[in-house]
Amino acid sequence: MPADAPTIVATSGGMRPGRRSRVAFAPLVEHAVELSGTARRPKLVHLGTASGDQRWWNAELDEAAAVAGWDLRHLNLFTMPSVDDPEALLLDADVVWVGGGSVVNLLAVWRAHGLDEVFHRVWQAGVVLGGVSAGSICWHVGGTTDSFGPSLRPVVDGLALLPHGNGVHYDSETERRPLVQRLVAEGVLPTTHCTDDGVGLVYRGTELVEAVSEVRGKGAYTVTRSSDGTAVEERVEPRVLPGAR
């Protein structure tokens, strides 16, 4: 069942240690499933492109999905696509969840396989798109990344389903906040929405409708460019999700 509007859940979270598995899906992913509106066993597709489709991580997520009672499939692109028709697989999902890693490599590989155009159609069809870190930035115009090396640099060729910038790990990596503010002030990034670890942004269409959190006390932020060319940051208080810690 598709969501009633194109929906994206862009996060700096979504996973936590499991009780009987090493990892478990946390409330941000559960909220993405809820937004899909499915009334049956949820169907998720995971993309680990940004970390090179690590099969050991796929196996960890398989265990997490079994505990959650969800059907999970993986769209691997290394060394070749794992299915004949990636678009059909994605369209059959309730939620697509994209893992973290190198957003620059992710975008290059997706474009090589035509997934940039596919994802626009999947989003318009009502499949909830979501992800963490690289899997958050990718839906936006761009953000900040360590894809090129330890020092953060801008990336500005995201899929741009959302006409905003995106700042992830805003509270846990000290270089993120000042770089986002500088890039917005200089006009390299447009208005940029940012998340502390454990926080997600919910978009319906291209509008940010709320911030949500699986960790109490964390925040979201909107950084805009003022008329005098400086960056202005405003905190967006997230709604705390059920099961938050």
C-alpha positions in Angstrom: 0.0 0.0 0.0 1.6 3.3 -1.0 1.8 6.3 1.3 -0.8 8.9 0.5 1.8 11.4 -0.6 5.5 11.1 -1.7 7.3 10.6 1.6 11.0 10.7 2.7 12.4 10.0 6.2 15.9 11.4 6.2 17.8 10.5 9.4 20.9 10.3 11.5 19.7 7.1 13.1 17.5 4.1 12.7 19.5 1.2 14.2 20.3 0.2 17.8 21.7 -2.9 19.6 19.3 -5.8 19.6 18.3 -8.1 22.4 18.8 -11.4 20.6 20.4 -10.0 17.5 23.4 -7.7 17.2 21.4 -4.9 15.7 17.7 -4.0 15.7 15.6 -1.6 13.8 14.9 1.5 16.0 11.9 3.8 16.1 13.0 5.9 13.1 12.7 3.0 10.8 9.5 1.8 12.5 8.1 5.3 11.9 8.9 5.0 8.2 7.0 1.7 8.1 4.1 3.4 9.8 4.0 6.2 7.3 3.8 3.7 4.5 0.3 2.8 5.7 0.8 -0.9 5.1 -1.8 -3.1 6.8 0.1 -6.3 6.3 3.6 -7.6 6.9 5.8 -4.7 5.9 8.1 -5.1 2.9 11.4 -3.3 3.0 14.2 -3.0 0.5 17.7 -2.2 1.8 20.5 -0.6 -0.2 24.0 -0.7 1.2 25.6 0.9 -1.9 27.4 3.6 0.2 29.4 0.9 2.1 30.0 -1.4 -0.9 27.1 -3.8 -0.3 28.8 -5.6 2.6 27.1 -9.0 2.8 27.9 -9.4 6.6 25.8 -6.3 7.2 23.0 -7.6 5.0 23.0 -10.7 7.2 22.8 -8.6 10.4 19.8 -6.7 8.9 18.1 -10.0 7.9 18.2 -11.0 11.6 16.8 -7.7 12.7 14.0 -7.9 10.1 13.1 -11.4 11.3 12.8 -10.1 14.9 10.7 -7.2 13.7 8.4 -9.5 11.7 9.2 -7.7 8.4 10.1 -9.0 5.0 13.5 -7.6 3.9 15.2 -7.8 0.6 18.5 -6.2 -0.5 19.3 -4.4 -3.7 23.0 -5.0 -4.1 24.8 -3.4 -7.0 28.3 -4.9 -6.5 29.4 -6.7 -8.5 26.3 -6.4 -10.6 22.6 -5.7 -9.7 21.2 -8.6 -7.6 17.9 -8.6 -9.5 16.9 -8.4 -13.1 14.6 -5.4 -12.6 15.6 -3.1 -9.7 12.7 -0.7 -10.4 10.2 -3.5 -10.0 11.8 -4.6 -6.7 11.7 -1.0 -5.4 8.1 -0.4 -6.5 7.0 -3.5 -4.6 8.4 -2.2 -1.3 6.6 -0.3 1.4 9.9 1.3 2.5 13.3 1.7 0.9 16.1 2.1 3.5 19.5 3.4 2.4 22.5 2.8 4.7 25.4 5.1 5.5 28.9 5.3 4.1 30.2 7.3 1.1 27.4 9.4 -0.4 29.8 10.4 -3.3 30.3 6.8 -4.3 26.6 6.0 -3.8 25.5 8.7 -6.1 28.0 7.7 -8.8 27.0 4.0 -8.7 23.3 4.8 -8.7 23.7 7.1 -11.7 25.7 4.4 -13.5 22.7 2.1 -13.1 20.0 4.7 -13.8 18.7 4.6 -10.3 18.6 8.4 -10.1 15.6 8.4 -12.5 14.2 5.2 -11.0 14.0 6.7 -7.5 12.1 9.7 -8.7 9.4 7.4 -10.0 9.5 5.2 -6.9 9.1 8.3 -4.7 6.2 9.6 -6.8 4.5 6.1 -6.6 4.3 6.4 -2.8 7.0 4.1 -1.6 8.5 5.7 1.5 12.2 6.5 1.0 14.5 6.7 4.0 17.9 6.2 5.2 20.7 7.3 7.5 23.7 9.6 6.9 24.6 9.1 3.2 21.1 7.6 2.9 19.8 10.9 4.2 21.9 13.3 2.2 21.3 11.5 -1.1 17.6 12.7 -1.4 18.6 16.3 -1.0 20.6 18.8 -3.1 23.6 18.0 -1.0 25.3 18.3 2.3 28.7 17.7 4.0 30.6 14.5 3.6 33.9 12.7 4.5 33.7 10.7 1.2 36.8 12.4 0.0 38.9 12.1 3.1 38.9 12.8 6.9 38.3 16.6 6.4 34.7 17.3 5.5 33.8 18.7 2.1 30.6 19.8 0.4 28.7 17.5 -1.9 26.2 19.3 -4.2 25.0 16.7 -6.7 22.5 14.8 -4.7 19.3 13.4 -6.3 17.5 16.7 -5.3 14.1 15.1 -4.8 14.2 17.6 -2.0 15.3 21.1 -2.9 17.2 21.6 0.4 20.6 20.9 1.9 21.0 18.2 4.5 23.3 18.1 7.5 23.8 14.8 9.3 25.5 13.9 12.6 25.1 17.5 13.6 25.9 17.0 17.3 28.5 14.2 17.1 31.0 15.4 14.5 32.4 18.8 15.4 33.2 19.9 11.9 29.6 19.4 10.6 27.8 22.5 12.1 30.4 25.2 11.1 30.8 23.8 7.6 27.0 23.7 7.0 26.7 27.3 8.2 29.6 28.5 6.0 28.2 26.7 3.0 24.7 28.1 3.5 26.1 31.6 4.1 28.2 31.4 0.9 25.2 30.1 -1.1 26.9 26.8 -1.9 23.9 25.0 -0.2 20.3 26.2 -0.1 18.3 26.2 3.1 19.6 23.2 5.0 17.8 20.9 7.4 20.1 19.1 9.9 19.8 16.3 12.5 21.5 15.3 15.7 22.2 11.6 16.0 18.9 9.8 16.6 16.8 12.4 14.8 14.9 12.2 11.5 13.2 14.6 9.2 9.8 13.7 7.7 9.0 15.2 4.3 5.7 15.0 2.5 6.3 16.0 -1.1 9.1 18.5 -0.7 7.8 20.1 2.5 9.4 19.3 5.9 6.4 18.5 8.0 8.1 17.4 11.3 11.2 16.2 13.0 11.0 13.0 15.0 13.5 11.5 17.5 14.4 8.0 18.9 16.7 9.6 21.4 15.4 12.0 24.0 17.0 15.5 24.2 18.2 15.6 20.6 17.3 18.2 18.1 16.8 19.1 14.4 17.8 22.5 12.9 17.1 24.7 9.9 20.0 26.8 8.6 19.0 29.7 6.3 20.9 32.5 4.6 19.9 36.0 5.9 19.7 39.1 3.8 23.1 40.2 5.1 24.7 37.0 3.9 25.2 35.3 7.2 23.8 31.9 8.3 20.9 31.7 10.8 20.3 28.5 12.6 16.9 27.7 14.2 16.2 24.6 16.3 13.3 22.4 15.3 12.1 20.5 18.3 11.5 16.9 17.4 8.5 14.8 18.4 9.7 11.9 20.5 8.7 8.6 19.0 7.3 5.6 21.0 10.2 3.4 22.1 12.7 6.3 22.3 15.5 6.1 24.8 
